Amino acid sequence: MARLRDAIRIELPGGEATVKKGLVGIRDRFHVDVEHGEDLRIRGNVVDHEYEVERGGEKVAEVSKRWFRVRDTYGIEIEPGVDPVLVLAIAVAVDALAHD
């Protein structure tokens, strides 16, 4: 991964994806530009690790801290047929961008 200004580029075997952070009002917003694929959107409370990754309005993954009681631990549930490496890299990138 390479960090750009308010964005992190993820290198993938078939191309790359870029996680971008945009500020709207008081809430953070994230968008993932996927080269050679459909873009993704992050919705929910990123700061508290309670959000979903969506593609075309459909949930493809969910990140949640509520499943665990251990501090700084959260789980990621990935729908079948979705690239788990991409989703895990997105979660790491979002965490890095949201928690400077």
C-alpha positions, -999 to 999 in steps of 0.1 A, spaced: 0 0 0 11 35 -7 -3 65 11 -12 96 -10 -28 128 4 -61 116 19 -59 84 -2 -42 50 0 -34 30 -31 -37 -8 -29 -18 -28 -55 -36 -59 -66 -26 -88 -89 -50 -75 -116 -46 -38 -111 -50 -15 -82 -77 2 -60 -75 36 -43 -93 43 -10 -102 80 -9 -113 100 20 -136 129 16 -150 152 43 -187 160 42 -199 182 70 -187 165 102 -187 130 89 -160 112 70 -168 96 37 -148 69 19 -149 57 -17 -128 30 -33 -119 33 -70 -113 -2 -83 -93 -5 -115 -109 -31 -138 -139 -34 -115 -169 -18 -100 -161 9 -74 -170 4 -37 -185 27 -11 -180 27 27 -211 35 48 -215 37 85 -195 48 115 -159 44 104 -144 59 136 -161 33 158 -154 4 133 -191 -1 125 -195 1 87 -204 -17 55 -186 -20 22 -210 -17 -7 -208 -23 -44 -237 -10 -65 -258 -5 -34 -254 -41 -22 -234 -50 9 -203 -70 1 -186 -68 36 -193 -56 71 -168 -44 97 -179 -45 133 -163 -39 167 -195 -48 186 -188 -86 180 -158 -84 204 -151 -71 239 -114 -69 235 -101 -34 230 -89 -25 194 -104 -57 180 -130 -59 153 -143 -85 128 -148 -84 91 -175 -105 75 -171 -109 37 -198 -121 14 -191 -151 -8 -175 -144 -41 -159 -111 -29 -121 -108 -30 -111 -111 7 -76 -96 1 -92 -65 -13 -117 -61 16 -90 -67 42 -67 -41 25 -96 -17 24 -103 -21 61 -66 -14 69 -66 16 46 -98 30 61 -84 25 96 -52 44 87 -71 72 70 -97 76 98 -73 73 128 -43 94 118 
